[in-house]
C-alpha cells in the first residue's frame, strides 16, 4: 500500500510566521463555500482546511457520549473525506476527486475519524477498518507513529492512533512493527528517574533531533497519559478513585513498565495542581491556560480511574471555559468540553451555565427529519453561542478571527510538531524537518492533536484542540490533534 506524505510543514511555517487568516483560506474550498458548514454536513462555519475531519470526528464522539446521534449528513460528510487507501487528510475541498500523491493524508485525522466511525457504527465498520490498515502501514519500527508517514515518531500522534486501535477493539500490545508495540513507543518517550529534561513520568514529544535527549512537554504528557490507559477521546465516566502516585525513584533509571501509566497520570495531575490554577499552562502564552490540553488532562485522569484528581480541573473548566476565546463558534472546543464533562460525570447541557450540546447542534447540519441547524440554535442556553441576531453580518468577522485561532491551535493539538519543537527547554532550534504542522485542537489551544491539541489533536500539543484540533487537532490536535 502506497503511503502519501503531506506538506504539513508548510502550513506550520505559514502560521508561525504570522500570516493573516486570508492566507490560509485560499485552498480551503474550490467552490468558494468553505464556510457553509451546515449546508453540506460539516460542523462549524470557519475555514476547515486544517481541522475539518478533526472537528467533525470530535463532534460525532461528543454527541454519541451524550446519547445523541449525529445527523446522517454529518456522517456522510466524514466518510466522504476518506481516500480509497483508507486514509484521511485534515480536509479535502473536493472530496469527489480521487486522492493522489499530493493529498495531505495524516495519522491524526485518520485516527480520530476511526474513533468516531467505530464508536458510532461498531468495531467492524468497513471505513474504520480500512483506515486502521492504512495506519498499520504507517507505523514506524519503534511501534509508534509520526504525524506524516515516514517521519519520526511523536507522542501525540502515537496517542491518537492508540485511541483508534482501542475504538476498533484491536489488541494494542499485539499491534506491532517488528517487536515494538505502540505502548513501547510511548514508554521510549517517557522521562525516567534522574532525567535532566523534566520530572519522571512526563513525556517528550520527540527525542531532541541533535542529542536524542528527552525534554518534557506538557501537551505530550497529557495526550500520552491518556493513551497509556488504552483510551481515546471518548472516556466513560469515572466513579470514585483517588489520585495517582508519583514514582518513588529510589534509583535512577527507567520506570518499571508496570508503573509507567500511573507515573504519567501523576505527571498529568501535577500539571493541573499548580499554584496558578487547575489547568495545563500554555507555554506560548506566558503560562496562560491551555484549555484544550486541560480538557484532555481530565480525560487522562478519568481513563486511569482517578476521580479525585480530576475534580479540580473539571470545576476549573466549568467556571472558566467562557474565557476560551471563540469556543462558542468552534465545534472542536465545544466537543472537547463536552467529552471532558462526560468523563467527569458533569452535565454537558449545563456546564458552568453553558449548554454545550445545543451549541454543537447549532453549528451543524439539520437533525434527521428536523429543520436546519441554524433554526435550532442554542441561543442563550448555548452560552451565547448564538443569540439569533445579526448572524449574517457577523459571520465574516467571526470566521476570520476564529480561523486564526483554529489554525494556531491545530498546530498545538495532538501531534503538532511545529509548536512542540519550539517548546524545548533548551537553547537553540530544531531542524526544519521536525516542524510538522499537526493538528488537533480547538481555539486558544490545540488539537492533532491537536491536535492535535489535530488536535488538535490532535493539533503538537501545546494547546488539540482544534485552536489543533481539534481535529483538531489532532487537532492535538490535537489534537490535537492538534485541533482544537
C-alpha positions in Angstrom: 0.0 0.0 0.0 1.5 3.3 -1.0 1.7 6.0 1.7 1.4 9.6 0.8 3.4 12.3 2.6 2.0 15.7 3.4 3.2 19.2 3.1 2.0 20.0 6.6 5.3 21.7 7.4 4.4 24.5 5.0 1.2 25.0 7.0 3.2 25.3 10.2 5.7 27.7 8.7 2.9 30.0 7.5 1.2 30.1 10.8 4.3 30.7 12.8 5.3 33.5 10.5 2.1 35.2 11.4 0.3 35.3 8.1 -3.3 36.5 8.4 -6.4 34.4 8.1 -6.9 35.2 4.4 -3.6 33.4 3.7 -4.9 30.2 4.9 -8.3 30.2 3.2 -7.0 30.2 -0.4 -7.1 26.5 -0.9 -9.9 25.6 1.5 -12.7 25.1 -0.9 -12.6 25.2 -4.7 -16.2 26.2 -4.8 -15.7 29.2 -2.5 -18.1 27.8 0.1 -15.7 26.7 2.8 -17.7 28.4 5.5 -21.1 26.9 4.6 -20.9 24.1 7.0 -24.5 23.2 7.7 -25.3 23.1 4.0 -23.0 20.1 3.4 -22.9 18.3 6.7 -19.7 19.8 8.2 -19.9 21.3 11.7 -18.8 24.8 12.1 -18.6 27.8 9.8 -14.9 28.6 10.0 -12.4 27.5 7.3 -12.0 23.7 7.6 -8.6 23.5 5.9 -6.7 22.4 9.0 -9.3 20.8 11.1 -12.3 19.7 9.1 -12.0 15.9 9.8 -10.8 16.5 13.3 -13.6 18.7 14.4 -16.2 16.6 12.7 -14.9 13.4 14.4 -14.7 15.1 17.8 -18.3 16.4 17.5 -19.6 12.9 16.5 -17.9 11.5 19.6 -19.2 14.2 21.9 -22.8 13.8 20.7 -22.6 10.0 21.0 -21.2 10.2 24.5 -24.4 12.1 25.5 -26.7 9.7 23.8 -27.3 11.7 20.7 -26.7 10.6 17.1 -25.0 12.9 14.6 -27.2 13.5 11.6 -26.7 11.3 8.6 -25.4 14.3 6.6 -22.6 14.7 9.2 -21.5 11.1 9.0 -21.8 11.2 5.2 -19.5 14.2 5.1 -17.0 12.4 7.2 -16.9 9.2 5.2 -16.8 11.3 2.0 -13.5 12.7 3.1 -11.8 9.2 3.1 -9.3 8.3 0.4 -9.5 4.9 -1.3 -6.5 3.7 0.6 -8.3 4.3 3.9 -6.5 7.4 5.0 -7.9 10.9 5.8 -6.4 14.3 5.2 -7.3 17.2 7.5 -9.7 18.4 4.8 -10.3 17.8 1.2 -12.1 20.6 -0.5 -13.2 18.4 -3.5 -14.0 15.1 -1.9 -15.2 13.8 -5.3 -11.7 14.0 -6.8 -9.5 10.9 -6.2 -6.7 11.2 -3.7 -3.2 11.3 -5.2 0.4 11.8 -4.1 -0.3 15.4 -3.3 -3.1 14.7 -1.0 -2.0 15.6 2.6 -3.0 12.4 4.4 -2.0 12.3 8.1 -2.2 9.9 11.0 -4.1 12.3 13.3 -7.1 13.0 11.1 -7.2 9.3 10.1 -7.1 8.1 13.7 -9.7 10.4 15.1 -12.0 9.6 12.2 -11.6 5.9 13.1 -12.5 6.7 16.7 -15.7 8.4 15.6 -16.8 5.8 12.9 -16.0 2.8 15.0 -17.8 4.2 18.0 -21.0 5.1 16.1 -21.1 2.2 13.6 -19.3 -0.6 15.5 -15.8 -2.0 15.5 -16.4 -3.8 12.2 -17.2 -0.6 10.3 -15.6 -1.1 6.9 -14.4 2.5 6.6 -12.8 2.3 10.1 -11.1 -1.0 9.3 -9.7 0.4 6.0 -8.3 3.3 7.9 -6.7 1.0 10.6 -4.9 -0.9 7.8 -3.5 2.4 6.5 -2.3 3.2 10.0 -0.7 -0.2 10.2 1.3 0.6 7.1 2.2 4.0 8.5 3.6 2.5 11.8 7.3 3.1 12.5 9.7 0.3 13.5 9.7 1.7 17.1 6.0 0.9 17.3 4.8 4.5 17.1 3.5 7.0 14.6 4.5 10.4 13.3 2.1 13.0 12.0 3.2 12.4 8.5 4.1 8.8 7.4 7.8 8.3 7.2 8.8 10.9 9.8 10.0 10.4 13.3 7.5 9.0 15.9 6.0 11.6 18.2 4.0 11.0 21.4 0.9 13.0 20.4 0.4 11.2 17.1 1.0 7.8 18.7 -1.5 8.7 21.4 -4.4 9.4 19.0 -3.7 6.2 17.0 -3.8 4.2 20.2 -7.3 5.7 20.7 -8.2 4.5 17.3 -7.0 1.0 17.9 -8.9 0.9 21.2 -12.1 2.0 19.5 -11.8 -0.8 16.9 -11.1 -3.5 19.5 -7.5 -4.1 18.4 -5.1 -5.7 20.8 -2.8 -2.7 21.2 0.1 -4.8 22.6 0.0 -7.1 19.6 -0.3 -4.2 17.0 3.5 -4.3 16.4 6.1 -3.2 13.9 9.0 -5.6 14.4 8.9 -6.3 18.1 7.7 -2.9 19.2 4.2 -2.1 20.2 2.6 1.4 20.5 3.0 1.2 24.2 6.7 0.6 23.7 6.9 3.7 21.6 5.2 5.8 24.3 7.5 4.4 27.0 10.5 5.3 24.9 9.4 8.9 25.1 8.7 8.9 28.9 11.3 10.6 31.1 12.9 8.2 33.6 14.1 8.8 37.1 17.1 11.1 37.1 16.4 12.6 33.7 17.5 16.1 33.2 14.8 17.2 30.8 11.9 17.1 33.3 10.1 15.2 36.0 10.0 11.4 35.9 6.8 10.2 34.3 6.4 13.1 32.0 6.6 12.6 28.2 8.6 14.3 25.4 7.1 15.0 22.1 10.1 13.5 20.2 13.7 13.0 21.2 15.9 16.0 20.6 17.0 16.0 17.0 20.6 16.5 17.8 21.3 14.9 21.2 18.5 12.4 21.4 17.7 13.7 24.9 14.1 13.8 26.1 12.6 17.1 27.2 9.2 17.1 29.0 6.3 18.6 27.1 3.0 19.4 28.7 0.6 18.6 25.8 2.6 15.4 25.0 2.3 14.4 28.7 -1.4 14.9 28.7 -2.1 13.0 25.4 0.3 10.2 26.2 -1.1 10.0 29.7 -4.5 9.3 28.2 -3.2 6.8 25.7 -1.2 4.9 28.3 -4.5 3.6 29.6 -5.6 2.5 26.1 -8.1 5.3 25.7 -9.2 7.7 23.1 -11.2 10.9 23.4 -14.4 9.1 24.5 -13.8 8.1 28.1 -16.6 6.6 30.2 -17.4 8.5 33.4 -15.1 7.6 36.3 -16.6 6.6 39.7 -14.6 7.0 42.8 -10.8 6.7 42.7 -8.2 8.8 44.3 -5.1 10.4 42.9 -2.2 8.7 41.0 1.1 8.1 42.9 4.3 9.7 41.6 7.1 7.2 41.0 9.3 6.7 44.1 12.5 7.0 42.1 14.7 5.4 44.7 17.2 4.7 42.0 17.9 6.5 38.7 16.9 4.6 35.6 13.9 3.6 33.6 10.4 3.4 35.1 9.2 -0.1 35.5 6.7 -1.0 32.8 4.0 -1.7 35.4 4.5 1.8 36.8 4.6 3.8 33.5 0.9 4.6 33.1 0.5 5.7 36.7 3.6 7.8 36.6 2.3 9.5 33.5 -1.1 10.1 35.2 0.8 11.6 38.2 2.6 13.9 35.9 -0.8 15.0 34.4 -2.2 15.5 37.9 0.7 17.7 38.8 0.1 19.9 35.7 -3.4 20.7 36.9 -2.5 21.2 40.6 -0.2 24.2 40.2 -0.5 27.5 42.2 -1.9 29.3 39.2 -5.0 27.2 38.9 -6.3 23.8 37.9 -5.2 24.0 34.3 -2.4 22.9 31.9 -0.3 26.0 31.3 0.2 27.2 27.7 4.0 27.6 27.2 3.4 30.0 24.3 1.1 32.4 26.2 3.1 33.2 29.4 1.6 30.4 31.4 -2.0 31.3 30.4 -4.5 28.4 30.4 -4.3 25.8 27.7 -8.0 25.0 27.6 -7.8 22.1 25.1 -4.9 20.4 26.9 -6.8 20.8 30.2 -9.9 19.0 28.8 -7.6 16.2 27.8 -6.0 16.2 31.2 -9.4 15.5 32.6 -9.8 12.6 30.1 -6.4 11.2 31.0 -7.2 11.2 34.7 -10.7 9.7 34.1 -9.2 6.9 31.9 -6.9 6.0 34.8 -9.8 5.9 37.3 -8.6 8.9 39.3 -11.8 10.6 40.2 -10.4 12.7 43.0 -7.6 14.1 40.8 -10.0 15.3 38.0 -12.4 17.1 40.2 -10.4 20.4 40.5 -9.6 20.7 36.7 -13.2 19.9 35.8 -14.5 22.5 38.2 -12.0 25.0 36.8 -13.2 24.3 33.3 -16.8 24.8 34.3 -16.0 28.1 35.9 -13.6 29.5 33.3 -14.4 27.9 29.9 -16.1 31.1 28.7 -12.7 32.7 28.7 -11.7 30.3 25.9 -11.8 32.8 23.1 -14.0 31.7 20.2 -15.1 28.4 21.9 -18.8 29.0 21.2 -18.1 29.1 17.4 -15.7 26.1 17.5 -17.1 22.6 17.2 -13.7 21.2 18.3 -13.7 23.3 21.5 -17.3 22.5 22.4 -16.8 18.9 21.7 -13.7 18.7 23.9 -15.5 20.4 26.7 -18.5 18.0 26.3 -16.2 15.0 26.3 -14.5 16.2 29.5 -17.9 16.8 31.1 -18.9 13.3 30.2 -15.8 11.7 31.5 -16.0 13.6 34.8 -19.7 13.0 35.3 -20.6 16.7 34.8 -23.6 17.8 32.8 -22.7 18.8 29.3 -26.1 20.5 29.0 -25.4 22.8 31.9 -21.6 23.0 32.1 -21.0 26.1 34.1 -24.2 27.6 32.6 -23.4 26.6 29.0 -25.4 24.0 27.1 -22.5 22.5 25.1 -24.7 20.1 23.2 -27.1 22.8 22.0 -24.1 24.8 21.0 -22.8 21.9 18.9 -26.2 21.3 17.3 -26.4 25.0 16.4 -23.2 24.7 14.4 -24.1 21.6 12.5 -26.5 20.3 9.8 -30.1 19.7 10.5 -31.1 16.8 12.7 -32.5 14.0 10.7 -36.1 14.8 10.0 -35.8 18.3 11.6 -35.3 21.8 10.4 -32.0 23.4 9.5 -29.2 23.6 12.0 -29.5 27.4 12.1 -33.1 27.1 13.2 -32.0 25.0 16.1 -29.5 27.4 17.6 -28.7 27.0 21.2 -29.4 30.7 22.0 -28.6 31.7 25.5 -28.6 28.0 26.5 -25.5 27.5 24.4 -23.5 30.0 26.4 -24.3 32.8 24.0 -23.0 30.7 21.1 -25.7 32.3 19.0 -28.2 34.9 20.0 -30.1 34.5 16.8 -29.4 38.1 15.7 -27.1 39.6 13.2 -25.7 36.2 12.3 -25.0 37.0 8.7 -23.5 40.4 9.4 -21.1 39.0 12.0 -20.2 35.8 10.2 -17.3 37.1 8.1 -15.6 38.8 11.1 -16.0 35.9 13.4 -14.9 33.4 10.8 -11.7 35.3 10.1 -10.9 35.7 13.8 -11.7 32.1 14.7 -9.8 30.8 11.7 -6.6 32.3 13.0 -7.3 30.8 16.5 -8.1 27.5 15.0 -5.0 27.4 12.8 -2.7 28.2 15.6 -4.4 25.7 17.9 -4.4 22.9 15.4 -0.6 23.1 15.3 -0.7 22.9 19.1 -3.1 19.9 19.3 -2.4 16.2 19.3 0.9 15.7 17.4 1.6 19.3 16.4 5.3 19.3 15.7 6.0 22.9 15.0 5.0 24.4 18.3 6.3 21.4 20.3 9.7 21.8 18.7 9.7 25.4 19.9 8.7 24.3 23.4 12.1 22.7 24.1 13.6 23.5 27.4 17.0 24.2 25.9 18.6 26.8 23.7 18.7 26.5 20.0 16.2 25.5 17.4 15.1 22.3 15.8 15.8 21.0 12.3 13.2 22.3 9.9 12.1 18.7 9.2 10.7 18.5 12.7 8.3 21.3 12.0 5.3 19.3 11.0 2.1 21.2 11.4 -0.2 18.8 13.0 -3.3 19.2 14.4 -5.9 18.7 16.7 -7.1 21.2 19.0 -9.6 24.0 19.4 -9.4 27.7 19.9 -6.7 29.1 22.1 -5.0 25.8 22.5 -4.7 22.5 20.1 -5.8 19.8 18.8 -3.6 16.6 16.4 -3.7 17.0 18.0 -4.0 19.0 18.2 -4.1 18.3 17.7 -4.0 17.7 18.0 -4.1 19.8 20.7 -5.0 17.7 15.4 -5.5 18.4 17.8 -5.8 19.3 17.8 -5.3 16.8 18.4 -4.7 16.4 17.6 -3.3 19.8 17.0 1.5 19.2 18.6 0.3 19.8 21.6 0.7 23.0 23.3 -2.8 23.7 23.2 -5.7 19.9 20.1 -8.0 21.4 20.4 -9.0 22.5 17.2 -7.4 26.1 18.4 -5.4 22.0 16.9 -7.7 20.5 16.7 -9.3 19.9 17.0 -9.1 17.8 14.6 -8.3 19.2 15.6 -6.2 19.0 16.5 -5.4 16.2 16.4 -6.4 18.8 16.3 -4.0 17.7 19.1 -4.6 18.0 17.7 -4.8 17.8 18.7 -5.3 17.1 18.8 -4.9 17.9 18.8 -4.6 16.8 17.0 -3.6 19.4 17.2 -7.5 20.8 16.7 -8.8 22.2 18.5 
